[in-house]
């Protein structure tokens, strides 16, 4: 019976999945692809055997999880793929709307913690699909993660869009 393995399709996960996909590691697996929030849900419902799990979900459900040693998506400083795009500096987002991606769990909680304890602002939040243009039509700031953040950052730099870009890992 194959192992049901969750697969996040972000570039930073490629080193884990590439050997399985190319046959360099022979393992009987059924890969289930999705964004972190989707894979979190499937795992917690018992529909996946192994998956990258958002650290916030581990904190919420430690009794259902085992951490594999030396395997994580983590940072100690700038990460480049967890980015807040805003029309004003984060310290000026008091009372303004911030769009959050429906694809993330941990970075959403991290942003709320940073707003409360570091920037000392209370924003209004709306969860939506992770598309920068759509998010910024609805709000003054948008949080993106993974490949969405990387692509949006490249585009914003190329267009000189005048947005503030804050790396949550910094």
N, C-alpha and C positions, 0 to 999 in steps of 0.2 A: 504494500500500500504506500503510495507516494506521500512524502511530507508536504503539507500545505504551507507554502512559504510566501509571505507578503513581500512585495517588491515595490519600493518607492522609485519612481522613474526620474530621479534627479541626478545630475552629473556626479555629485559627491557620493553617491551610492554605487557608482559604476565599478569600483574596485571589488566590491563584494559580489556583485551579480555577474560580472563579465566571465569569470572562470566557469560558472555554472552554465551560462548561455552558450559558451563556445566549446563545452565538453572537456575543458582542461581539468575539471573536477567532476568525476562521475558520481552523481547522486540522484536518486529517484525522487524528484520533486515536481509538484504542481505549483507553478508560479501564479500568484494573484497580484495583479498590478493595481496601484491606486495611490492617491494622496495620503499623507499621514493620518488624517482624521478618519478616513474610510478604513484603512488597515487597522487603526486602533480599535474601531468598533467591531470589525470582524474578529479580531483576536479576543477581545473581551467577551464576545458572544460565543467563543469556542469554535469558530469556523476557520481559524488559522492555527497552525501548530507553532510557527515561528514567524516573527516579523520585527522590523524596526518599530519600536514603540516610542511614542512621544514621552519624554521624561516626566512631564506633568501627569500623564496617565499612569506611569509607574508609581509616582507619589500617591496617586489616588487609589491604586489597586495593587499594593506590593504583595498581597497574598496570592495573586494570580500570575505573578511574573517571576522570571529568573533572569538576572542580568548575565550576559555572556561576557567574560573578562576580555579586556583589550579590544573591544569592538564597539565603537560608538561614533556618532556624528556629533562632535563637540568642538568647542573653541576656547582659547584663552586669549582673547583679543579680537580684533577685526575678523569677520568671517566672510563678508562680501555677498552673502546670500540670505541674510535676514535684515531687510532694509525698510525703513520708514521714509516715505516720500511725502513732503509737506510743502504747502505754499508759504508757511511761516516757520520760524524755528520751533522746535518742540516745546520750549518754555512758553510760547504764545498760543498754545492750543487749548487753553482754558475755556471750557464751555463749547468748544467747537466739535464738529463731528469727525470721527476717524473711522474709515472703513477697514475692517479686518477680513482676512481671507478665510473662506470656509475650508481651506485645505490644511490649516495648521491648528495645533493645540498649544504646544509649549511656547511658541513665540508670541501668541496672543496674550498668554498669562504674563510672560516676561515684559511685554510692552506695558501692560496695565501696572505691573509692579514698578517699572521705571517711571511711568507717569506719576504714580502716587508718591514714591519715596525719593526719586532723584530729580525729576523736573517739577514736582509739586503742582501738577495740573490735574484737573478732573475733566475728562472729555466725555462726549457722548459717542457710543459705539454702534456700528452697524456691520453685520456680517454679510458678506457677498462673495461672488466668484472673484478669483484673483486676476483681474484685468485692470491695469493701472488707469487707463483712460476712463473706463466706467466708474471706477472707485472715486477718481478725482472730480467727476461730474456730480457725484453725490455727497462729497465730503471735502474737507480742507487737508486731509492727510490720508495716506493709504499704506498699509503694511503688506509687504510681499515677502515670500520665502522661496528658496530653491531656485530652479531655473527661471521661474517668473521674475524673481528679483534680479537675477543676473542679466536677463534680457532687457528688462525695463531700465536698469541702470545704464547699460550700454546705449540704449535709445535716448535716454534723458541727457547723457553726456554729449551725444552726437547732435542733438537738437538744441543744446544750450537752453533748456526749458525754464531755467530760473527756479527750479525746485530745490528745496533743502533735502539732502539725502543723509539719513542717519543710520549708521551700522549698529545694530543692537548688540553686537559682540564687542564693540569698542569700549 
